[in-house]
């Protein structure tokens, strides 16, 4: 099932952002901000009861005057409506129905989408006025107060049937190919598969849809997701390009490993850093492909590269030329290796023994008469690896000491290319 898109829309100041943050704040995943015409439109990949959906705060529906509505329909806030599976039409119970509400609803109805009326800012004083909204022809609607977290559970339950069921894991190694436009993602993708499933062109943004393909390599099965490029800030205008960003977010969160493709002939850009941030937020493992090395005439400083991308240490960097089919085998080999690390399960005795050695070699600093000391440790999760560490006086452990422990564990268990999640708790 394709991950559904749920879009919140309505006139300004009815509480769209508050509702968005209320839903996302509880179940926040990857979040990306895309500059809009009047303000940022925001989307997030979310989960509700092990089901997934993409939530969009459309933004941009701001009418300077009534006769400007037709012009505003062209803004990407309406692109989001066009691509949505469900519209949450938000109104303000305190102000009642306005002419702007009616005009916006009239335009939304032209897209022939399912529309659910959400009456926000409801309290005992204005509860009786909510009956007025029945005249909009959307039924009774769902009454909420996004600010006070009232009615949110009922709202989510009412649209629960739309959400995508969590996919059962197959045996394949699933990774996403991401990067800004025109860095060579599709060329690398096609080199892997040996055909041209994706449109390859020198114009940024020509890969418009995500394409999933299966690939057998050295008796290993890979599922490859080739996502459309994320355009530089301020240059997203067309519907197809705007929603390529949302599909990229979805693809990253639905894969275990991300292949970040970078143009080696250019400096690391803010957009590269932004995309790297999406990978880090997702908890994915990562391999970096420095593409177009056939056009490069200087050596790359890998330490500075990782520093600029703000990645965890040891991320594999592969030098490739998708056009000349160089480095493709190394990409797949490294993705397989990173995937094994991503699923790593460590015996509790190994975790404890190594952590005792790490702490003994460099004891955490004391604060007065209080000294933090390790009492227990074990792995509590994988994909990516997650370790629980219990200390007495845990509040006195500085973040730099936590980083020291993480780095030492990375070396011991060879966790290059995957995040290591450490949870520090006070001893019970």
C-alpha positions in Angstrom: 0.0 0.0 0.0 1.4 3.4 -1.0 1.9 5.8 2.0 -1.2 8.1 2.0 -0.8 11.9 2.1 -3.0 13.8 4.6 -3.1 17.5 4.0 -4.3 20.1 6.6 -5.6 23.2 4.9 -7.7 26.3 5.7 -7.4 30.0 6.0 -4.7 31.7 8.1 -4.8 31.6 11.9 -7.3 28.7 12.2 -4.6 26.6 13.9 -3.2 24.5 11.0 0.4 24.6 12.3 -0.8 23.9 15.9 -2.6 20.8 14.7 0.3 19.7 12.6 2.7 20.1 15.5 0.3 18.3 17.9 0.1 15.2 15.6 3.8 15.2 14.6 5.0 16.2 18.1 3.9 12.9 19.5 5.1 10.7 16.6 7.7 12.8 14.9 9.8 11.2 12.2 11.7 12.8 9.4 10.7 16.6 8.9 11.6 18.8 6.0 10.8 22.5 5.6 10.2 23.6 2.0 10.1 27.4 1.4 6.7 28.5 0.1 5.4 31.7 -1.4 3.9 33.2 1.8 5.4 30.9 4.4 7.0 27.5 4.7 5.0 24.4 3.8 5.9 21.5 6.0 5.5 17.8 5.8 6.4 14.9 8.0 6.4 11.1 7.7 4.3 9.9 10.7 3.2 6.7 12.3 -0.1 5.9 14.1 -0.5 2.4 15.7 2.2 0.9 13.5 0.6 2.4 10.4 2.3 5.2 8.3 1.1 8.3 6.6 2.6 11.6 5.4 1.1 14.7 7.1 1.3 18.0 5.2 0.6 21.5 6.6 -0.2 23.1 3.2 0.6 26.7 4.1 0.3 29.4 1.6 -3.5 29.7 1.5 -3.6 33.4 2.3 -5.9 35.6 0.4 -5.0 39.3 0.0 -8.5 39.9 -1.4 -11.3 37.8 -2.8 -10.4 38.3 -6.4 -6.9 36.8 -5.8 -8.1 33.3 -5.0 -7.8 32.1 -8.6 -4.1 33.2 -8.7 -3.5 31.6 -5.3 -4.8 28.3 -6.6 -1.5 28.0 -8.5 0.6 28.0 -5.4 2.0 24.8 -4.2 -0.3 24.7 -1.3 -2.9 23.6 -3.9 -0.3 21.2 -5.4 -0.4 19.4 -2.0 -4.2 19.2 -2.2 -4.0 17.7 -5.7 -1.7 14.9 -4.5 -3.6 14.2 -1.2 -5.7 11.2 -0.2 -7.5 13.1 2.5 -8.0 16.8 3.2 -8.5 18.0 6.8 -10.3 21.3 6.3 -9.8 23.3 9.4 -12.1 26.1 10.7 -12.2 28.3 13.8 -15.1 27.7 16.2 -14.6 31.1 17.8 -14.9 33.1 14.6 -17.5 30.9 13.0 -17.9 30.5 9.2 -16.3 33.3 7.1 -16.5 34.1 3.4 -12.9 33.1 3.1 -13.7 29.6 4.5 -16.4 29.2 1.9 -14.2 30.4 -1.0 -11.3 28.1 -0.1 -13.7 25.1 0.4 -15.2 25.9 -3.0 -11.8 25.7 -4.7 -10.8 22.6 -2.8 -13.9 20.7 -3.9 -12.7 21.2 -7.5 -10.0 18.6 -6.8 -12.6 15.9 -6.0 -10.8 14.8 -2.8 -12.2 13.4 0.4 -12.7 16.3 2.8 -13.1 16.0 6.6 -14.3 19.0 8.5 -12.2 19.8 11.6 -13.6 22.4 13.9 -10.8 23.8 16.0 -10.6 26.0 19.1 -13.7 24.3 20.6 -14.5 24.9 24.3 -17.7 25.0 26.4 -18.3 28.6 25.6 -18.5 28.2 21.8 -19.7 24.6 21.6 -23.2 25.7 20.5 -21.8 27.7 17.5 -20.2 24.6 16.0 -23.7 23.7 14.6 -23.3 26.6 12.1 -20.6 24.7 10.2 -23.1 22.1 9.2 -24.1 24.4 6.4 -20.8 23.8 4.7 -22.1 20.4 3.6 -19.4 18.4 5.3 -21.5 16.9 8.1 -20.9 17.4 11.8 -17.2 17.4 11.6 -14.7 16.5 14.3 -14.5 19.0 17.2 -11.0 19.6 18.6 -8.8 22.0 20.5 -5.3 21.5 18.9 -3.7 23.8 21.5 -5.2 21.9 24.5 -4.8 18.5 22.9 -8.5 17.8 23.0 -10.2 15.5 20.4 -6.9 14.6 18.7 -7.3 10.9 19.4 -10.8 10.9 18.0 -9.5 12.7 14.9 -6.8 10.2 14.3 -9.1 7.2 14.8 -11.5 8.7 12.2 -8.8 8.6 9.5 -7.0 5.5 10.7 -8.4 3.4 7.9 -6.5 5.5 5.4 -3.1 4.8 6.8 -0.7 2.3 5.3 -0.1 -1.0 7.2 3.5 -1.6 8.1 5.1 -3.8 5.5 6.4 -7.2 6.5 10.2 -7.3 6.1 11.4 -9.4 3.2 14.8 -10.9 2.9 16.1 -8.1 0.6 18.5 -5.3 1.5 16.4 -2.2 1.0 18.1 1.1 0.4 17.1 4.5 -0.9 19.1 6.6 -3.4 19.0 10.2 -2.5 20.7 13.5 -3.3 20.0 16.8 -4.8 19.1 17.1 -8.5 21.6 16.4 -11.2 24.2 14.6 -9.1 23.8 11.4 -11.0 21.3 9.3 -9.0 19.5 7.9 -11.9 22.7 7.1 -13.8 24.0 5.1 -10.8 20.6 3.4 -10.5 20.5 2.5 -14.2 24.1 1.2 -14.0 23.0 -1.1 -11.2 20.1 -2.5 -13.1 21.5 -2.4 -16.6 18.5 -0.6 -18.1 17.0 2.9 -18.2 13.9 2.6 -15.9 14.4 6.2 -14.8 14.5 9.2 -17.2 18.1 10.4 -17.3 18.6 14.0 -18.4 21.0 16.9 -17.6 18.1 19.0 -16.4 17.8 18.9 -12.6 14.6 17.2 -11.4 13.9 15.0 -14.4 13.4 11.9 -12.3 9.9 12.6 -11.2 8.6 9.4 -9.6 10.2 7.0 -7.1 10.9 3.6 -8.8 11.4 0.4 -6.7 13.3 -2.4 -8.4 14.7 -5.7 -7.3 18.3 -6.6 -8.0 20.3 -9.8 -7.5 24.0 -9.2 -6.9 26.4 -12.0 -5.8 23.4 -14.0 -4.6 22.1 -11.2 -2.5 18.7 -9.6 -3.1 18.5 -5.8 -3.0 15.4 -3.6 -3.2 16.5 -0.2 -4.7 14.4 2.9 -4.3 15.4 5.7 -6.7 13.9 8.9 -5.4 13.6 12.2 -7.2 16.1 14.9 -6.2 15.5 17.5 -3.6 15.7 20.9 -5.2 17.6 23.8 -3.8 15.7 26.0 -1.4 13.5 28.6 -3.2 13.4 26.6 -6.5 10.5 24.2 -5.8 7.6 25.4 -7.9 5.9 22.7 -9.9 3.7 20.1 -8.3 5.8 17.2 -9.5 9.0 18.6 -8.0 7.3 19.6 -4.7 6.0 16.1 -4.1 9.2 14.5 -5.1 10.5 15.9 -1.8 7.7 14.2 0.2 8.3 10.9 -1.7 12.0 11.2 -0.8 11.2 11.6 2.9 8.9 8.5 2.7 11.5 6.5 0.8 14.2 7.3 3.4 12.1 6.3 6.3 10.9 3.1 4.7 14.5 1.9 3.9 17.2 0.8 6.2 20.2 2.2 4.3 20.5 5.4 2.3 22.9 5.9 -0.5 23.7 9.7 -0.5 25.0 10.7 -4.0 27.1 13.9 -4.1 28.6 15.6 -7.1 32.4 15.4 -6.5 33.0 18.3 -8.9 31.1 20.8 -6.7 31.5 22.0 -3.1 29.3 20.5 -0.4 26.1 22.6 -0.5 23.6 23.5 2.2 21.2 21.2 0.3 23.6 18.3 0.6 23.8 19.0 4.3 20.0 19.2 4.6 19.6 15.8 2.9 22.3 14.3 5.1 20.3 15.6 8.1 17.2 13.7 6.8 19.3 10.5 6.9 20.6 11.1 10.4 17.1 11.9 11.7 15.7 8.7 10.1 18.2 6.5 11.9 19.3 4.9 8.6 22.7 3.5 7.8 24.5 5.4 5.1 26.9 5.0 2.3 28.2 8.1 0.4 28.8 8.0 -3.3 31.1 10.8 -4.6 30.0 10.7 -8.2 31.5 12.1 -11.4 35.0 11.4 -10.3 35.9 11.1 -14.0 35.6 14.9 -14.1 37.5 15.5 -10.9 41.1 16.8 -10.9 41.8 17.1 -7.2 41.9 14.9 -4.1 38.9 14.9 -1.7 39.5 15.5 2.0 37.3 12.8 3.5 37.5 14.0 7.0 36.3 17.5 6.0 33.6 15.9 3.9 32.2 13.9 6.9 32.5 17.0 9.1 30.5 19.2 6.7 27.8 16.6 6.4 27.7 16.2 10.2 27.7 12.4 9.8 28.7 9.8 12.4 32.3 8.6 12.0 33.4 6.0 9.5 30.6 6.4 6.9 31.9 4.5 3.8 32.8 6.9 0.9 32.8 5.3 -2.5 34.2 7.1 -5.6 32.0 6.5 -8.6 31.3 7.4 -12.1 27.8 6.3 -13.0 28.3 7.3 -16.6 31.4 5.0 -16.9 30.0 2.4 -14.6 32.9 2.7 -12.2 32.5 2.0 -8.5 29.0 0.5 -8.7 30.1 -2.9 -7.4 31.7 -1.2 -4.4 28.5 0.6 -3.6 26.5 -2.6 -3.4 29.3 -4.4 -1.4 29.4 -1.6 1.1 25.6 -1.4 1.4 25.6 -5.1 2.2 28.2 -4.6 4.8 26.5 -1.6 6.4 23.2 -3.5 6.4 24.8 -6.3 8.4 26.1 -3.8 10.9 22.7 -2.1 11.0 21.1 -5.4 12.1 23.9 -6.3 14.6 22.9 -8.1 17.8 25.5 -8.2 20.5 25.6 -10.7 23.4 24.8 -9.1 26.7 28.1 -10.4 28.2 30.0 -8.8 25.4 28.3 -5.5 25.9 28.9 -5.5 29.6 32.5 -6.6 29.4 33.5 -4.0 26.8 31.7 -1.2 28.6 33.4 -2.0 31.9 36.8 -1.8 30.0 35.8 1.5 28.4 34.7 3.1 31.6 37.7 1.7 33.6 40.1 3.1 31.1 38.7 6.6 31.5 36.5 7.1 34.5 33.7 9.8 34.2 34.6 13.0 36.1 33.1 13.4 39.6 31.1 16.4 40.8 31.9 17.0 44.4 31.5 13.8 46.3 29.2 12.3 43.6 30.7 10.1 41.0 28.8 8.4 38.2 29.5 4.7 37.9 28.2 2.0 35.6 25.8 -0.6 37.0 24.5 -2.4 34.0 24.4 -2.4 30.2 22.7 -4.4 27.5 21.5 -4.1 23.9 17.8 -3.3 23.7 17.3 -2.9 20.0 18.7 -3.2 16.5 18.1 -1.6 13.1 20.0 0.5 14.2 21.8 -0.9 17.3 20.6 0.5 20.6 22.3 0.0 23.9 20.9 0.8 27.4 23.4 1.9 30.0 22.5 2.4 33.6 24.6 4.6 35.9 24.4 5.7 39.4 24.4 9.5 39.4 23.8 9.5 35.6 22.9 13.2 35.6 26.5 14.1 36.1 27.7 12.4 32.9 28.7 15.1 30.4 27.8 14.8 26.8 31.5 14.6 25.9 31.8 11.5 28.0 28.8 10.0 26.3 30.5 10.7 23.0 33.7 9.0 24.2 31.7 5.9 25.1 30.0 5.9 21.7 33.2 6.3 19.8 34.9 3.4 21.7 31.9 1.1 21.1 32.0 2.0 17.4 35.6 0.9 17.2 35.1 -2.3 19.1 32.0 -3.5 17.2 33.0 -1.9 13.8 29.9 0.2 13.3 31.0 2.2 10.4 28.1 3.7 8.4 25.4 3.1 11.0 24.1 5.2 13.9 24.6 3.8 17.4 21.8 4.8 19.8 22.8 5.0 23.5 20.2 5.4 26.2 21.6 6.6 29.6 19.4 6.0 32.6 19.7 6.3 36.3 20.1 3.0 38.1 16.8 1.7 39.5 
